[in-house]
Amino acid sequence: MTPPAIAIDDVTLGYDGHPAVHHLSGSFAPGSLTAVVGPNGSGKSTLLKGIMGMLPTLGGTIALPQRDIAYLPQRADLDREFPACVTDLVMLGLWAERGNFAGIGGSDRQRIAAALATVGLEGYGRRGLDTLSGGQLQRTLFARLLLQDAAVILLDEPFTGIDESTVADLMRLVEGWHADGRTVIAVLHDLDLVRRHFPKTLLLAREPIGWGATEEVLSPDNLKRARHMPAAWDEHAPWHDGQTPPATGHDHHAGHAH
Amino acid sequence: MWDLFIAPFTEFAFMRRALAGAIILAVSAGPLGVFLMLRRMSLAGDAMSHAILPGAAAGFLVSGLAVLPMTLGGFAAGIIVALLSGLVSRNTVLREDISLAALYLISVALGVVLISLRGSNVDLLHVLFGTVLALDNDALLLIGAVASLTLVGLALIWRPLVADSFDPAFLRSVSRAGQPAHMVFLGLVVLNLVAGFQALGTLLAVGLMMLPAAAARFWVRRLDAIVGLSVLIAIAASYLGLVASFAWNLASGPAIILVAGAFYIVSLLAGPRGVLLGRLPARRHRIA
């Protein structure tokens, strides 16, 4: 059996010692196409940040055999007022190859133009970011992912607030990546879309509810359990483990039998 | 015309030195101001410029109005405030703007008290508003060295600084260069404020950074164009400010900043992205 693209072993991630992802174990197989679903605050984005190493784990380990990984953050993190054009944004996708200093040459320009054509934005290179619609911006960000050419691709809510035809176009790119044998993990809210396109699903509600074939994971029973996730942030939840000092340990939810 | 615009500089060496100092400063402070503005750190730049005051004042207490001690003191104090304000806003409930306001109020009060311990009101005015007409060789050398270092430093951190300014989350996913680039940038800002303090004083040094950058934003869209235009505006403000100060016997540092302020107000009103033209309904549109 091939080793997993990402192996997650008893991982807890969170903020200020409170877990947002709680005791998650499992793995993403190379070339798998997985949707991560769950209610707001269920730890989906947190999990992606943990995989990217942008958030230290409170417990457990995340193993990535190869660091060749592309990440699409939520769009709120992007400053659209910044005086940059579509090409400037897409060009960042060459970072792994060109780094801080190497020049961007003619062949790079052609690749940028080709990526823009692939996402349906031919000729948009000089447009300012502040003039783009939400869908056009998302297409631009997908063009950047194309340039990154990574083996593992993480998408954080790529289709939120995007119209259907754009979603359909971008989904074709995702399926293309899947056909290439890349590992794709996407945080999504639209369960119908997940059922139609994603073979694997991870259902999170801070605790993992299910992880496996989409049809089995998205059972009515599982979805009901996910909806009843305790929304409260319990300030006084007891520490999970008497031996663990607060600085490195994490809270456990009150009333949760473990 | 000749008498007004050229003669002061051909006849008086101190005017030539002032012009050289101000122009060199404009070339290096202009681009930094653009990034301060785009990174929403205008207030931070303001606070750092005020923070230089007590450091420079400490240098003044030790050795009077000499360039090197005041510069070193000012640089140390500026760096401390830059780091402190970041630390306070990250680790406490206070937002960055209030922590900056607190730090710079303390700095100004402390600086004025320190100088008045030993100096006269003239010394105080010198430190607060600079003496661009009395730049000696040491001060000119300092300004030149700082400007050279700034342009080289900015070229080295340009790409990560730009990326960190508009898509920080993405930059963190591909590179660790964002944080070091930010630190180098802060260091360059403080260096320029310290150099500018010789000519324009602590209160105005930040003006030559922020006003041209803000004015340029109303005219052009692209980053390189904004940087270029803000440098041109800063140079023009330096020259016209010196001309005005000579012709009408105005304080030279404030005159330079006032001209830069005039550029800002004109741009605000008349620039294509300003309040007047920006609000005009577009009369024409393209077919696609």
Contacts between the chains, C-beta under 8 A, distances in Angstrom:
chain1	res1	chain2	res2	distance
A	52	B	172	7.8
A	52	B	173	5.5
A	54	B	169	7.9
A	54	B	172	5.7
A	54	B	173	7.1
A	69	B	173	7.9
A	70	B	173	7.6
A	71	B	170	7.3
A	71	B	173	4.0
A	73	B	167	8.0
A	73	B	169	3.8
A	73	B	170	6.2
A	73	B	173	7.2
A	74	B	169	8.0
A	77	B	167	6.8
A	77	B	168	6.7
A	77	B	169	3.9
A	77	B	170	7.6
A	78	B	166	6.7
A	78	B	167	5.1
A	78	B	169	7.8
A	78	B	170	7.8
A	79	B	165	7.0
A	79	B	166	4.5
A	79	B	167	7.3
A	82	B	38	6.0
A	82	B	165	6.1
A	82	B	166	3.5
A	82	B	223	7.9
A	83	B	38	7.3
A	83	B	217	7.9
A	83	B	221	5.6
A	83	B	222	5.8
A	83	B	223	4.8
A	83	B	226	5.9
A	84	B	162	7.6
A	84	B	166	5.6
A	84	B	223	6.6
A	85	B	222	7.2
A	88	B	162	7.8
A	88	B	223	7.9
A	89	B	166	7.8
A	89	B	167	7.1
A	92	B	163	5.8
A	92	B	167	6.6
A	92	B	170	6.1
A	92	B	171	7.6
A	92	B	174	7.5
A	95	B	163	7.6
A	95	B	171	7.9
A	95	B	174	4.3
A	95	B	175	6.0
A	96	B	174	6.0
A	99	B	175	7.6
A	100	B	156	7.9
A	100	B	157	8.0
A	100	B	159	5.3
A	100	B	160	5.8
A	100	B	175	7.4
A	100	B	177	5.6
A	101	B	156	7.9
A	101	B	159	7.3
A	128	B	221	5.7
A	129	B	166	7.7
A	144	B	170	7.8
A	148	B	174	7.8
